[in-house]
Amino acid sequence: MQLSNSEEQLMEHLWKLKKAFMKDILEAFPEPKPATTTVATLLKRMIDKKFVAYNEFGNSREYYPLVKKADYFSKHVNGLIKNFFNDSASQFASFFTTSTNLTKKELEDLKKIIDVELQKKKK
């Protein structure tokens, strides 16, 4: 299941905060802050989608993410590779390295990351 852009933005705040009451979530947003009712609606949708849960303390709810950020984005990147690059990581890497404005240093850093992963696979 996927989150809307607004839900992703809210989820980013929850991932950073780890656990948060409504007031904490609202404080995390930049100005102009969304209405409390808007955030409550987004949270309800995200609870229904099983991305967020909460603990109740009297009349207050402390929200927390059920999905790890890395897991969420990993699934999206894999979907992107599957849907737009014929399930080919090589096509994705080719596009990523040639169609973005990566500097020489950034490309070298990517190469180091790949080299480390290759070493791990050899073991």
N, C-alpha and C positions, 0 to 999 in steps of 0.2 A: 504494500500500500504506500501511497505517496502523500506528501504534505504539500499544501498550497504554499505560495511565497510568504504569505502572512504567518502561516503556521510554522514554516521553517525559521522565520525571523524570531518568533516567540520561542521556538525550540532552542535556538542559539543561546538565548538568555538563560533558559533552564539548564542547558549543558554547562554553562559557565557557573551558574549559581549552585548547581547540584540539587538543592532543595530550596523552595521559596514559597512564601505566602504571596497573595495577590499584591499587596503593597510593595513587596520586594521586586516582583516582576515588573510592575508599573514603573518603579524607580530605575530599573535597568534600561528602559526605553529612552531614546533621545527625544528631545522636543521636536515637534509637538507630540506629546504622549497620546497613545490611543485611549479611548474611553474605557472605563472599567468594564462596561457591558460588552464591548468588542473583545477584550481579552478573555472575559468569562465565556463568551461564545466560542472563541478559538480553543480554549482549554477543554470545553465540553466535547467539541469535535475530535480533539486529539486524544481524549480519554476514550471516546467511542472507537477510535482507530487503534487503540492499544499502544499509543506512543507515550502517554502520560498517565500517571496514577496520583493518588493523594492520600494523606493521612488526615483524619479529622481531629481537631482540638477544639471542643466546644462548637462554636459557630464558625470557626476558621478552618481553612483547608491549607495544608502544606503540600504543594505539588512537587513531583519529581519525575525525571524522565525514565521510561522503561526501556528505551532504545539508546544504545551507545552511539555517539556521533560517528565514530569510525565505521561502525557497522552500517549505519544509514548511508553514508557517502560511498562506502565500498559497493553497496548494492546498486547505487545510482551509476557509479562509474562502470561497473560490469554491464548494466543495462544499456548504457550509452555505447559501449564497445559492441555489444550484441546487436543493437538496433541500427546504429549508424555506420558501423565499420565491419559489417558482415562477420561479427564474432571474431575479428582478427585483431589481437593486441598489436601486431606489427603495423597494420594500417593505422591504428589509433596513434601509435608512437610516431609514425612517419608524419601524420597530419599535425600532431602536437608539436613536433620539433621544427617543422617547416612552415607552418601557418601561424605560429605565434612569434612574438618578438623576443625570444629568449636570447639573453646575452651569452657570450662565450663561457663566462663563469657559470651561468645557470646550466648550460649544456654539460659542462664538465662535472658539475655537482650531480646532475642526473646520471651521468656515466658512472660516477663513483657509487651511487646508490645501486645501480644495476650490477656493477662488479661485486659489491658486497653480497647481493642476493644470489649471484652466480656461485660465489664461494660457499654460501650456505647450502646450496643444492648439491654441491660436489661431495659434501660430507655424508 
